[in-house]
């Protein structure tokens, strides 16, 4: 298409092709006083896309608590920033890369990691760790193994090469993700608390500089067409909209940006992520209340004859846009030249509040920045409780038969991919690089030391989407509570949350209802546990052919341990230690893994949770760890007490340790062993510390029961379970490898 | 003694190696840039782990052509101590300072995990403080760590006692299960014939602080320091009578 054709006014058909509704197009023409040209339509369509504008979620996201004494930067920037004391801060965020990872698993997952890394080092932070939250379909589905193989290799391929350790994450398998997997990537970085870089284009006349890789034709319309619409079974056809990652260039870009940030040359900086040059320039101008003028002829390109439309919408990776102080252009160029990277002046900050772009001597874009950002459409979409909710929530425990053998039941649960060891996955990630990993993957939370201080960071990511499917409010409350409980089990105080809200099509009132309920759950849990939500991401349209995914509001929790040497892990440490359960077990099995694996049933409501009790249980656990009473601490979650005990025995990185436990038969045996009652933590400790622990629990009004002791090489839960730890471990460790290594591992490559 | 740690574009464990040397070992170190043509009078050069130049061609294949490597080759020829860790080992093989090659792991996947290695020889500057047969717990993290070479060279390597570290189980036994990447003879680390150039796949710089898991890797760093001091004092003793 030549320039003349690109500059002609468009009509409603073009607009609908670009994902705008007829109403949105009419509104655009009214506000502009004219019809846009095709380049402008491209710009508007990405800026007004769900992915960039948050048009369906914005009215609800405001409800989340985002302030607190430690918050240095809340939502609205590239990442949130929390003060950790001694002049240091952490910047962190989680982001989805779901559709690209389904279409092209290796590159989709890899560029997801690349994007979130840039969001964090943009703030001036050196990334110190990644987490990944993954949701795949069932292993029965022909494409699942291909997707698992590709996504894990992509995350490793990118993170390992950039030199940022992947220290943890969570992975679930559920048929509800068969044709729409989730890949949520989290990065945390450390920066000086008084030197946060923001993306606010200020100072009209300052040069706008383009740094990093050249622009190609990859990823055009990733944000609008791939991330903001449902799949319609054409995954292969959409491959060209997925970007290709180059972690080596990212590493150079990271080092160059951090080096430049040591000098006083940058006014504002932003990653060119979704919607590339368009969104980075528009968002920087919007935050700075300024305008931006761009000369597209100066943008470095790697393909011939790129049109202004393509240059503005390309999502080529490893690029940043920065506003330099006038006169510092040469300084910027020199730093980037040292790392063999381009740095080119492509425009200027202006004071007219407009995005203007010229190409071939013609003005090709002239749009008000405000129209693209704060005046973009916002919808308070209708909600409706799903008609079948009552039916789905019904569960009569009396009708549920007991399995014939409890040993076998425990083994079948440990063989469930959701509960099994995830070593097959995390062995492919470098979780050691940078030399800060105190606790790697495989415990409740990862722990990093902060060099030069006495501090440690504990990181966890969590969401049980089966709970959210059965009750999105309670499911979201539990996601926050469990993520917090995990970092508490490592000995940390929860200090901040970032959330990745993965849902179906928000235009469906039932999906919107799930979303709003989940937001309310996150809000209430964060208020009760006093942790602010400082950044996040919304991913809608996770559907395939009309089926929404189970609602998945993923919560990443950051905790602070001081001193870091007081950290704790989940596995038993020494024979003779007493095993104690904090918290109360209720007779409940709704939405449990036991119900799904043993009875092939998803029914009932998620476990009961009282946030005041949750807070007290966490407080007691954290104090006990701080006082040095505790040998191990493990959150009781999916699979209940029996699975938690087994994990304490067998997750030790070297030799497993057994346990002898007696449980009072106070309820149905299956609920006692496998029920997933919340606000429970399993501790092991020296007998001499029991008195002090009991005092702490009693003061808080929390149940604290001695269940037994660490002993031998068998797990004995009398009178029901008695198995060799070696057997438990073998089943638990082989569950993923045996599913991944069976012959047809690439058989699903071309399956849809 | 003065340590030098090379940073190639794409090196990742350079900072970690410097941390081990400066903060844990408390020895002086300088950073060498891949474009440097002066080794600044260092006594030992470390080529660290990472993905030099992205490792898009063959691991280490680009790095060997960098200006600093020309000097490293001269330094090694003159008897200087050169130590390649992981990607550094790959660079040393590509540069011809060590025999053999490191290819894709047996199962085609990257592997990051604690590993046990047995010290086979202690008459090198790098293992001199270890016991023969001692088992060290040092992590590995690589996608291309499968050490291969032709049978004749392998035979010569074994005969000359150039195999320094082997993958073993926790009890020190060489077994196929203990071999994480398919390396011939479970080989994890080797020296050249002159025993002044050492390459290994495990990362000793990630096992230097006991409270973080293991400090078994520190012995290799300490060996270098001790052997350097021994050489120095031996030299001084040797020249003393003439004065």
Interface residues (C-beta under 8 A of the other chain):
Chain A: X153 X156 X157 X160 X161 X162 X163 X246 X247 X248 X249 X251 X252 X339 X340 X426 X427 X428 X429 X430 X431 X432 X433 X434 X435 X437 X438 X449 X451 X565 X653 X654
Chain B: X9 X10 X12 X13 X15 X16 X19 X20 X49 X50 X51 X53 X54 X55 X56 X109 X110 X111 X112 X113 X114 X139 X141 X143 X170 X203 X205 X206 X211 X212 X213
